[in-house]
Amino acid sequence: MRRGRVLLLTALPPPAGGVATWASDLLSWGGFSGVELRAIRRTAGKLDGSRWQNRWHRLRIASSSTLEALGALQRGEADVLHLCQTGRPQGVVRDLPLLIAAHRAGVPVVVHIHGSATRLAPWVLRSPVRRLLRAVRAWIVLDQSSQEHLERLGLGPVVRIPNAVPAVGLPRALPTEGKRLRVVYVGWMKPAKGVLDLLCACRDLPEVELTMMGRYVSEEGVVCEPQVTALAASAELRGRVHLRGEVSREQVHQELARAQVFALPSYSEGLPMALLEAMMAGLPAIVTRVGGMPEAVIEGRTGRVIDPGDVAALREALASYAREPDLAAAHGRAARELAVARYGQQAIYARLEALWSELIEAAP
């Protein structure tokens, strides 16, 4: 019996953002028995040119990936089209030609929103766009608020499938009384991720040492690198902040193994791979009440959950772990247990394969 063919349009490394890491793990998984995956890169990789050069490169890669997918649909080379999006309205508009082609070819479409779906405004789904969405047979989201939002918009069916993380064991350097608390941040370096809040929270905590890993990306045309480097070089933080930039996944794992606490005080998220990897590494997490993070982190058991932008609460959460290193270790062990039980690859990927298989069997 022929295995079902899933055409996956997704970000791929480099750079190693959350969606790219998710896709890389998925493609390397050897446990799929009923489907075979083919991935098409839809991101431009590392962008080191001018603003306009980067924009042109993004447009070229996006156009090339769309044309490649259209060709595959026309040649009958896919049984399911799986589109990865971040939840921005322009993502829906960008993929309309693919939805039209899939509908004509009788190929069911899965739209997988890796960010927060609450950013999809009702105007995006008005006619005629809503009529073009009839090829979408399933929407995958990461958190409850995203599911509720899409259902209010009249879209469906909506299924919640969290990200998966490899169940790897990492050596753990336990917190030590009298030494600085080692805190780690992994993610894009931009204000929306709370990087400036994190630096400000650490400024008045001489007992905290912070390592930040990630690539600077622009936010509304502005890069926050000057602000970050200025804060890191300030008298209060000098020598306690280590800016690693973009590093390999192996280096991320090494830093997680050295740290005692993971912090991600974002203003908007889905369910970050960085958070799940930190939990799997046995770290308690300090996160904000956005996206799927409050569902992954249990307040007072596996970490701390605060409101976005609340620097005082972030500072107190860090200070509490610095005062009680044994509490940090206990929360880290609980986080690891939760990650293994809830976000292991075998269970999550089985749900994905079941969804694809169901859509293939139901297709005309």
HELIX and SHEET records of a PDB file:
HELIX    1   1 GLY A   18  SER A   28  1                                  11    
HELIX    2   2 ARG A   51  GLN A   74  1                                  24    
HELIX    3   3 PRO A   89  ARG A   94  1                                   6    
HELIX    4   4 LEU A   96  ALA A  105  1                                  10    
HELIX    5   5 ALA A  117  ARG A  119  5                                   3    
HELIX    6   6 PRO A  122  LEU A  125  5                                   4    
HELIX    7   7 VAL A  129  LEU A  132  1                                   4    
HELIX    8   8 LEU A  133  ALA A  135  5                                   3    
HELIX    9   9 GLN A  144  ARG A  152  1                                   9    
HELIX   10  10 PRO A  191  LYS A  193  5                                   3    
HELIX   11  11 VAL A  195  ARG A  203  1                                   9    
HELIX   12  12 GLU A  225  ALA A  232  1                                   8    
HELIX   13  13 ARG A  249  ARG A  258  1                                  10    
HELIX   14  14 MET A  273  MET A  280  1                                   8    
HELIX   15  15 MET A  293  ALA A  296  1                                   4    
HELIX   16  16 VAL A  311  ARG A  323  1                                  13    
HELIX   17  17 PRO A  325  TYR A  343  1                                  19    
HELIX   18  18 GLN A  345  ALA A  362  1                                  18    
SHEET    1   A 6 VAL A  35  ARG A  41  0                                        
SHEET    2   A 6 GLY A   4  THR A  10  1                                        
SHEET    3   A 6 VAL A  80  GLN A  85  1                                        
SHEET    4   A 6 VAL A 109  ILE A 113  1                                        
SHEET    5   A 6 VAL A 136  VAL A 141  1                                        
SHEET    6   A 6 VAL A 158  ARG A 160  1                                        
SHEET    1   B 6 VAL A 241  GLY A 245  0                                        
SHEET    2   B 6 VAL A 208  MET A 213  1                                        
SHEET    3   B 6 LEU A 181  VAL A 186  1                                        
SHEET    4   B 6 VAL A 261  LEU A 264  1                                        
SHEET    5   B 6 ALA A 285  THR A 288  1                                        
SHEET    6   B 6 GLY A 303  ILE A 306  1                                        
END                                                                             
